[in-house]
Amino acid sequence: MASEATTVRVGDREVRISSPSRVLWAEAGITKGDLAQYLVDVGDAFVRANGDRPISLQRFPGGIDGEQFFSKNPPKGAPDYVRSVTVTYPSGRSHPQLVVDEPAVAVWAAQMNTVVFHPWASRAGDSDHPDQLRIDLDPQPGTDFSDTVPVAQGLREVLDEVGLTTWIKTSGNRGLHVFAPITPEHEFLDVRHAVIAAARELERRMPDRVTTAWWKEERGQRVFVDFNQANRDRTMAGAYSPRALPHASVSTPVTWDELPDVDPTAFTVRTVPERLRSTGDPWQTMGEAPGSIAPLLEWWDRDLADGLGELPFPPDFPKMPGEPPRVQPSRAKKTT
């Protein structure tokens, strides 16, 4: 029986796509071939946002409703134009991770059933020092996307006060991601502390809308500033990455001016290529003027002096200096 495989041209390369008619998003009717073509169409903007970074691949061999796994090692059989870089994980273990240098690599990753791309906040050549401060705004139950918009605007004001220029994108789900380019001179822990300092300042200004509470039982109907996304080996869906959601949404950069009117459900694998063609890439020049997190680290030191200490780390991290107990408050009270 003849093979269904086809070939997709990506610049000067040809990438083989097996089973292009395999449906990945059943509700939207989007296939593996459609995904490959999407990555061709957005290729330049995708590489500009996610290229030259260690990247984890979230792979779905049977479509988004089936089995999934994260691939941090470069998959076997990678073509010679796919490179990797060795990174160090929180455990201290080191291992190679894939790097996207050109659109053909992203298309090849789609051939390997990758749906979501998760880039690090640091560059491949210096993976220990982030060049992006990233803040994930996560609306809690009882809130929705519209609640994150004023919070993002408030965060922009906070970061502007310390000289950081901010850029924003939809998460592809219910939240927003705020990015600020920074000079790569601090380790991940310092950047995490800078994020916590900004989050605490935002929480002071918007206490009814914002929370930094790690434990869900303490968050209420507010927008959670997920400071732990700033940790080493903690990533979020990259700009222009599809998401494994029924309508095939895409994490999409937007301008601050258009943010109040944004409908995140309108950005999908089918619609984003035309958006790029008609409006351009809002992140075209991001990274040209990086700032310093030094003022935020001064805020961190100020809060430490005022008695605000370290916040909990993810459960798979080693116990960190100054970290509070990793037990949710209601259980701690029962134990006491």
C-alpha positions in Angstrom: 0.0 0.0 0.0 1.3 3.4 -0.9 2.5 5.6 1.9 0.4 8.7 2.8 3.6 10.6 3.7 4.1 14.0 2.1 6.9 16.6 2.0 6.6 20.2 3.1 9.0 22.8 1.8 10.4 25.1 4.4 12.7 27.6 2.9 15.5 25.6 1.3 14.6 22.4 3.1 12.1 19.7 2.6 10.6 18.1 5.7 8.8 14.7 5.5 5.4 14.6 7.2 4.0 11.1 7.8 0.3 10.7 8.2 -0.5 14.3 7.3 -4.3 13.6 7.5 -4.1 12.4 11.1 -6.5 14.6 13.1 -4.9 16.3 16.0 -7.7 18.6 17.1 -10.9 16.6 16.5 -13.3 19.4 17.4 -11.6 21.9 15.1 -10.8 19.2 12.4 -7.2 20.2 12.3 -4.7 17.7 11.1 -1.0 17.0 11.4 -0.5 18.4 7.9 -2.4 21.6 8.9 -0.1 22.0 11.9 3.0 21.6 9.7 1.6 24.3 7.3 0.8 26.6 10.2 4.4 26.4 11.4 5.6 27.2 7.9 3.3 30.2 7.7 4.3 31.7 11.1 7.9 30.4 10.9 9.9 33.6 11.0 7.9 35.1 13.9 8.0 31.7 15.7 11.8 31.5 15.5 12.2 35.1 16.4 10.3 34.5 19.6 11.5 31.0 20.5 14.7 30.4 18.6 18.2 30.0 20.1 16.7 28.7 23.4 16.5 25.3 25.0 13.0 24.0 24.3 10.8 21.2 25.6 8.4 19.5 23.3 4.9 18.6 24.4 4.0 15.7 22.1 0.7 14.0 21.4 1.1 10.9 19.2 -2.7 10.3 19.0 -4.0 13.8 19.0 -4.7 16.2 21.8 -7.3 13.9 23.5 -4.9 11.0 23.7 -1.6 10.2 25.4 0.9 13.0 25.9 4.4 13.4 27.1 7.2 16.0 27.4 10.3 15.4 25.4 13.3 17.3 26.8 16.0 15.2 25.0 16.2 15.7 21.2 14.1 12.9 19.7 16.0 10.2 17.9 16.5 10.5 14.2 16.9 14.3 14.2 18.1 15.7 10.9 21.6 17.2 10.8 20.2 20.8 10.9 18.7 20.2 14.4 21.0 21.0 17.2 20.9 20.7 21.0 22.5 22.4 24.0 23.3 21.0 27.4 21.4 22.5 30.3 21.4 22.0 34.0 18.2 21.1 35.8 17.2 22.0 39.4 18.4 18.5 40.5 21.9 19.4 39.3 21.7 16.8 36.5 22.7 18.0 33.0 21.3 16.9 29.7 20.9 18.1 26.1 17.8 19.9 25.0 16.6 20.8 21.5 17.2 24.3 20.1 15.0 25.8 17.3 17.2 27.7 14.9 15.0 27.8 11.8 11.3 27.1 10.9 12.2 23.7 9.5 13.1 22.5 13.0 9.7 23.5 14.2 8.0 21.7 11.3 10.2 18.6 12.0 9.1 18.7 15.6 5.5 18.7 14.3 6.3 15.6 12.4 7.3 14.2 15.8 3.8 15.0 17.0 4.8 18.1 18.9 1.8 20.4 19.6 3.1 22.8 22.3 6.6 24.3 22.4 8.0 25.4 25.7 11.1 27.6 25.4 13.4 28.5 28.3 13.8 32.1 29.4 17.5 31.9 28.7 19.6 31.6 25.5 21.3 28.4 24.3 24.7 30.0 24.7 24.2 31.0 28.3 21.3 28.8 29.6 22.1 29.7 33.3 21.2 33.4 33.0 17.7 34.4 31.7 17.4 37.2 29.3 13.7 37.4 29.8 11.7 38.2 32.9 8.4 36.3 32.4 5.2 36.7 34.5 2.3 34.3 34.2 -1.1 35.8 35.1 -3.4 33.0 35.9 -7.2 33.7 36.6 -8.6 31.6 39.4 -12.0 30.0 39.5 -14.7 32.7 39.6 -12.5 34.9 37.3 -11.8 34.9 33.6 -9.7 36.4 30.9 -11.3 39.8 31.3 -10.1 39.9 34.9 -6.5 39.5 33.8 -6.5 42.6 31.5 -6.5 45.3 34.3 -4.0 43.2 36.2 -1.7 43.1 33.3 -2.0 46.8 32.8 -1.2 47.3 36.5 1.8 45.1 36.2 3.0 47.1 33.2 2.9 50.2 35.3 4.9 48.5 38.1 7.6 47.3 35.7 7.7 50.6 33.9 8.6 52.3 37.2 11.8 50.1 37.4 12.8 50.7 33.8 11.6 47.5 32.2 9.8 47.5 28.9 6.9 45.0 28.8 5.5 42.9 26.0 2.3 40.8 26.3 0.7 37.7 24.8 -2.3 35.6 25.4 -1.5 32.3 27.1 -3.7 30.4 24.6 -6.0 29.6 27.4 -7.5 31.9 30.0 -4.5 33.9 31.1 -1.9 36.4 29.9 1.9 36.3 29.8 3.9 39.5 30.4 7.5 39.5 29.3 10.3 42.0 29.9 13.7 41.6 28.2 16.6 41.8 30.7 20.3 41.7 30.5 21.5 38.1 31.2 23.6 38.8 34.3 21.6 37.1 37.0 20.8 33.4 37.8 17.3 32.0 37.8 16.9 32.3 41.5 17.6 36.1 41.3 15.1 36.5 38.5 12.5 34.5 40.5 13.0 37.0 43.4 12.6 39.9 41.1 9.3 38.4 39.9 8.2 37.9 43.5 9.1 41.5 44.3 7.0 42.8 41.4 4.2 40.5 42.2 4.1 41.6 45.8 4.1 45.3 44.8 1.2 44.6 42.4 -0.7 42.7 45.1 -0.3 45.7 47.4 -1.8 48.0 44.8 -4.6 45.6 43.7 -5.4 43.5 46.7 -8.9 42.6 45.6 -7.7 41.5 42.1 -4.3 40.0 42.6 -2.8 37.2 44.8 0.6 35.7 45.3 -0.7 32.9 47.4 0.9 29.6 46.3 -1.8 27.5 47.9 -5.1 27.4 45.9 -7.2 27.5 49.0 -5.9 30.9 49.8 -6.2 32.6 46.4 -9.9 33.4 46.3 -11.5 34.8 43.1 -8.4 36.7 42.1 -5.6 36.5 39.5 -2.7 34.5 40.6 0.8 35.8 39.7 2.6 32.5 39.2 6.1 33.4 40.4 7.3 29.8 40.1 7.2 30.0 36.3 10.4 32.0 36.7 12.3 29.0 38.1 15.0 27.0 36.2 13.4 24.4 33.9 9.9 26.0 34.3 8.5 27.1 31.0 5.2 28.3 29.5 3.9 27.9 26.0 6.0 30.0 23.6 4.7 32.8 21.4 2.9 31.5 18.4 2.8 28.0 19.9 -0.4 26.1 19.5 -2.1 24.8 22.6 -3.7 21.4 23.2 -7.2 22.8 23.6 -10.3 21.8 21.6 -10.4 25.0 19.4 -6.7 24.8 18.6 -5.8 28.1 20.2 -2.5 29.8 19.9 -0.5 31.8 22.4 -0.5 35.1 20.5 1.5 38.3 21.0 -0.7 41.4 21.0 -0.1 45.1 21.5 -0.9 46.9 24.7 -3.3 49.1 22.7 -5.4 46.2 21.4 -5.4 44.3 24.7 -8.7 45.7 26.1 -10.6 44.4 23.1 -8.8 41.0 22.7 -10.8 37.8 22.4 -8.2 35.1 23.0 -10.4 32.4 21.5 -10.1 34.2 18.1 -6.4 33.3 17.9 -6.2 29.8 16.5 -4.0 27.7 14.2 -6.4 28.7 11.4 -6.5 32.4 12.0 -3.1 33.5 13.3 -1.2 33.3 10.0 -3.6 35.8 8.4 -3.3 38.0 11.5 0.5 38.0 11.0 0.2 38.8 7.3 -2.3 41.7 7.9 -1.0 43.3 11.1 2.6 42.1 11.5 4.3 40.7 14.5 3.8 42.8 17.7 7.0 41.3 19.1 9.1 42.2 16.1 11.5 44.4 18.1 11.3 42.7 21.5 14.7 42.3 23.0 16.4 45.3 21.4 16.5 47.3 24.7 16.9 44.9 27.6 16.6 46.3 31.1 18.0 45.5 34.6 16.3 43.7 37.4 18.5 45.4 40.0 15.7 47.8 41.2 13.4 44.8 41.7 16.1 43.0 43.7 16.3 46.1 45.9 12.5 45.7 46.4 13.1 42.1 47.3 15.7 43.1 49.9 13.3 45.7 51.2 10.5 43.2 51.6 12.9 40.7 53.3 13.8 43.5 55.8 10.1 44.0 56.4 9.6 40.3 57.3 8.4 39.0 53.9 10.5 35.9 53.2 10.9 33.2 50.6 7.8 31.7 49.0 7.2 27.9 48.3 8.9 26.2 45.4 7.3 23.5 43.2 7.1 20.1 44.9 9.7 18.5 42.6 12.4 21.0 43.5 15.0 20.3 46.2 14.3 22.1 49.5 15.5 25.7 49.1 17.1 28.0 51.7 14.6 30.0 53.6 11.6 28.2 52.0 8.5 27.9 54.2 7.1 24.4 54.9 5.6 22.6 51.9 2.3 21.8 53.4 -1.0 23.5 52.6 -2.2 25.8 55.4 -5.4 23.8 56.2 -3.4 20.7 56.8 -0.8 22.5 58.8 -3.4 23.8 61.1 -4.9 20.4 61.6 -1.5 19.0 62.4 -0.9 21.7 65.0 
